[in-house]
Amino acid sequence: MIVGGAFYFIYNQLANNDKLDWQKFIVLFQKNQSVLGITFILILSILNRYFEILKWHNLVQYIHKINVAEATKQVLAALTAGLFTPNGVGEYAGKALYFEKKDTKKVVFLNLICNGIQMVLTVIFGIFGLLYFNTQYAVITPQTVAVVFGIILLLFIVLFSVKKIKIKGYSIEKLNYKINEIPKSIHQKNIFLGICRYIVFSHQYYFLFLAFDVDLPYLTLIATISSVYFLASSLPTFQFLDFAVKGSVAVYFFGILGVNEWIVIFISTLMWFLNVVLPVIIGSYYVLNFKSNSIHKSESLSEINLTTKE
């Protein structure tokens, strides 16, 4: 059901999107086609997912030693499971199924840290990108910027002043304690890998714009890309609609820069296809061949019993 649903949503989005003019894409592709260029873009997609796998491999060592191959299986299968759940919530359950039931809360918490650091980096780079973009094109007034920063500062003050208040048994104080339980070396590596991943996918976006003959200064393009990712990531959505959300935000920002709408939509769709659809296709194999720890254990126990009887 998961695999069938995943492929249905992928087909539906690619086949029934009226804004995707495949004729224009084919003409531009034939004009600029390059084996080296295509290979380079594909390598960036592999690196993007590989850094995510390394992040999970690094974090999960805290509770259970696994190799990179096992981490790959868990990340890709979880991505497939989370494709049509709000904000990829299914990804948390997908990873938890690979571990014993007693470790479920720890796995969910580690996955929260894994995704959380990427979100924090997206917000940090996005704010700087948005501020740079705003200095160039004055989209937001200085008063609005001051109000937004004031609200963010107020939220931080409120959060840290009420850190002992519990919601369903959890508090910020307890959360900090749980985070600090994990060795600093793991956190440092997680941040480094998160930065590497951010650099890879933001520059993949950048190089795709260059491939579509969009000639804009490097800093302007990167700042716009950072702004788009920041604002799009702040909106609740489904993984299979990710390109539509990012595409709509990108159309607004790149429209200010004078980039054609169809180019923006195509690049957003390509980013989604390369970084979500292709990993989901591979992840589908792992989902179809999934066996939980409990199944493995019952099989092992049966084998032990048979051996004992013999």
C-alpha positions in Angstrom: 0.0 0.0 0.0 2.8 2.4 0.9 4.7 1.7 -2.4 1.5 1.9 -4.5 0.4 5.1 -2.8 3.9 6.6 -3.3 4.0 5.8 -7.0 0.4 7.0 -7.6 1.2 10.4 -6.1 4.4 10.8 -8.1 2.6 9.9 -11.3 -0.3 12.2 -10.5 1.9 15.2 -9.8 4.0 14.8 -13.0 1.2 13.8 -15.4 -1.5 16.3 -14.3 0.4 19.5 -13.6 -0.8 22.0 -16.2 2.1 24.4 -15.5 4.7 21.9 -16.7 5.3 22.5 -20.5 7.2 19.4 -21.5 7.7 20.7 -25.1 9.6 23.8 -23.8 11.7 21.6 -21.5 12.6 19.1 -24.3 13.7 22.0 -26.6 15.8 23.6 -23.8 17.2 20.2 -22.8 18.3 19.4 -26.4 19.9 22.8 -26.7 21.9 22.5 -23.5 22.2 18.8 -23.1 25.6 17.7 -21.7 26.5 14.2 -20.3 29.0 15.9 -18.0 26.3 18.4 -16.7 23.7 15.7 -16.2 26.2 13.5 -14.4 27.2 16.4 -12.2 23.6 17.1 -11.2 23.0 13.4 -10.4 26.1 13.3 -8.3 24.8 16.3 -6.3 21.5 14.3 -5.7 23.5 11.3 -4.5 25.6 13.5 -2.2 22.5 15.2 -0.8 20.9 11.9 0.3 24.3 10.5 1.3 24.9 13.3 3.8 21.4 12.6 5.2 22.3 8.9 5.6 25.6 9.8 7.3 23.7 12.1 9.7 21.4 9.3 10.7 24.3 6.8 10.9 26.2 9.2 13.2 23.2 9.9 15.5 21.9 6.3 15.8 25.3 5.1 17.0 24.2 6.6 20.4 21.7 3.7 20.9 22.7 1.0 18.4 25.7 0.3 16.2 24.8 0.0 12.6 26.8 0.2 9.3 26.2 2.7 6.5 24.4 0.1 4.4 21.8 -0.4 7.2 21.5 3.3 7.7 20.9 3.7 3.9 18.1 1.1 4.1 16.4 2.8 7.1 16.6 6.4 5.6 15.3 5.4 2.1 12.5 3.2 3.5 11.5 5.9 6.0 11.4 8.5 3.2 9.1 6.3 1.2 6.8 5.7 4.2 6.7 9.5 4.9 6.0 10.6 1.3 2.3 11.1 1.8 2.1 12.0 5.5 2.0 15.6 6.8 5.5 17.0 7.1 6.9 13.5 6.6 5.7 12.2 10.0 5.6 8.7 8.6 9.4 8.9 8.4 9.6 8.7 12.2 7.5 5.5 12.3 9.4 4.1 9.3 12.8 4.3 11.1 11.3 3.1 14.5 10.1 -0.1 12.9 13.7 -1.2 12.3 14.4 -1.2 16.0 13.1 -3.0 19.1 9.9 -1.6 20.6 11.7 -0.4 23.8 13.9 1.9 21.6 11.0 3.6 19.8 11.0 6.8 21.8 14.8 7.1 21.5 14.7 6.5 17.7 11.9 9.1 17.3 13.9 11.6 19.4 17.1 11.0 17.4 15.2 11.5 14.2 13.8 14.7 15.6 17.4 15.9 16.2 18.4 14.7 12.7 15.6 16.8 11.0 15.8 19.5 13.6 19.4 20.5 12.9 18.6 20.7 9.2 15.6 23.0 9.9 17.7 25.2 12.2 20.4 25.6 9.4 17.6 26.3 6.9 16.3 29.1 9.2 19.7 30.6 9.8 20.8 30.6 6.2 17.3 31.6 5.1 17.2 34.7 7.4 20.6 35.9 6.1 19.4 35.2 2.5 16.2 37.0 3.1 17.9 40.0 4.6 20.4 40.2 1.6 17.5 39.8 -0.9 15.6 42.6 0.9 18.6 45.0 0.7 18.6 44.5 -3.0 14.8 44.5 -3.8 13.1 46.0 -0.7 10.4 43.4 -0.5 9.8 43.9 3.2 9.9 47.3 5.0 12.5 47.9 7.8 9.6 48.3 10.2 8.3 44.8 9.3 11.8 43.3 9.7 12.1 44.9 13.2 8.6 43.6 14.2 9.5 40.0 13.0 12.8 40.0 14.9 11.0 41.4 18.0 8.4 38.6 17.9 11.2 35.9 17.4 13.1 37.4 20.4 10.0 37.5 22.5 9.2 33.8 21.7 12.8 32.8 22.8 12.4 34.8 26.1 9.0 33.2 26.8 10.3 29.7 25.9 13.3 29.9 28.2 11.4 31.6 31.0 8.8 28.8 31.1 11.2 25.9 30.6 9.9 24.1 33.6 6.3 24.1 32.4 5.4 20.6 31.2 3.3 19.7 28.1 2.2 16.0 28.2 5.1 15.2 30.6 7.7 17.1 28.5 9.4 20.4 29.2 12.2 22.5 27.5 14.4 21.7 30.5 13.9 18.0 30.0 14.5 18.4 26.3 17.8 20.2 26.9 18.8 17.5 29.3 18.0 14.7 26.8 20.0 16.6 24.0 23.0 17.1 26.3 23.0 13.4 27.1 24.2 12.8 23.6 28.0 13.2 23.3 29.2 16.6 21.9 31.2 14.9 19.2 28.0 13.4 17.7 26.3 16.8 17.8 29.3 18.5 16.1 29.5 15.9 13.4 25.7 16.2 12.9 26.0 20.0 12.4 28.9 19.6 10.0 27.0 17.0 7.9 23.9 19.2 8.0 25.9 22.2 6.6 27.4 20.0 3.9 23.9 18.8 2.9 22.6 22.4 2.8 25.5 23.5 0.6 24.9 20.6 -1.8 21.2 21.0 -2.4 21.3 24.8 -2.5 24.0 24.7 -5.1 22.2 22.0 -7.0 19.3 24.4 -7.3 21.8 27.1 -8.4 23.4 25.0 -11.1 20.0 24.0 -12.5 19.2 27.7 -12.9 22.5 28.1 -14.8 21.5 25.1 -17.0 18.3 26.9 -17.8 20.2 30.0 -19.0 19.3 32.1 -15.9 22.1 34.7 -15.7 22.1 36.3 -12.3 24.8 37.2 -9.8 25.9 34.3 -7.6 25.0 36.0 -4.3 21.6 37.1 -5.6 20.7 33.5 -6.7 22.0 31.8 -3.5 20.2 34.4 -1.3 16.9 33.9 -3.2 17.3 30.1 -3.0 18.0 30.3 0.8 14.9 32.5 1.2 12.7 30.1 -0.8 13.8 27.1 1.3 13.4 29.0 4.5 9.8 30.2 3.8 8.7 27.0 2.1 10.0 24.9 5.0 8.0 27.0 7.4 4.8 25.9 5.8 3.1 22.6 6.8 2.9 20.3 3.8 3.1 16.7 2.5 6.4 15.4 1.0 4.6 14.6 -2.3 3.4 18.3 -2.5 6.9 19.6 -1.5 7.7 20.8 -5.1 4.4 22.6 -5.4 4.9 24.5 -2.1 8.5 25.4 -2.9 7.6 26.1 -6.5 4.8 28.6 -5.5 7.2 30.4 -3.1 10.0 30.3 -5.7 7.7 31.7 -8.5 7.1 34.8 -6.3 10.8 35.5 -5.4 12.2 34.6 -8.8 9.4 36.6 -10.5 10.8 39.7 -8.8 14.2 38.8 -10.4 12.5 38.5 -13.8 12.9 34.7 -14.2 10.2 33.0 -16.3 7.5 31.2 -14.3 7.8 27.9 -16.3 11.6 27.8 -15.7 11.1 28.2 -11.9 8.3 25.5 -11.8 10.4 23.1 -13.9 13.5 23.5 -11.7 11.4 23.0 -8.5 9.9 19.9 -10.1 13.4 18.6 -11.1 14.7 19.2 -7.6 11.7 17.2 -6.2 12.2 14.5 -8.7 16.0 14.1 -8.1 15.9 14.4 -4.3 12.6 12.8 -3.4 11.3 10.6 -6.3 14.5 8.8 -7.1 15.3 8.0 -3.5 11.7 6.8 -3.0 12.0 4.4 -6.0 15.0 2.8 -4.3 13.3 3.0 -0.9 10.3 1.2 -2.3 12.5 -1.9 -2.7 13.4 -1.8 1.1 9.8 -1.3 2.0 8.7 -4.3 0.0 11.4 -6.4 1.6 10.9 -5.1 5.1 11.1 -7.4 8.0 10.8 -6.0 11.5 13.1 -7.0 14.4 10.3 -9.0 15.9 10.0 -11.1 12.8 13.7 -11.7 12.8 13.6 -12.6 16.4 10.7 -15.1 16.0 12.5 -16.7 13.1 15.7 -17.0 15.2 13.8 -18.5 18.1 12.1 -21.0 15.8 15.5 -22.1 14.5 16.9 -22.4 18.0 13.9 -24.5 19.1 14.2 -26.8 16.1 17.9 -27.2 16.7 17.2 -28.1 20.4 14.6 -30.7 19.4 16.9 -32.3 16.9 
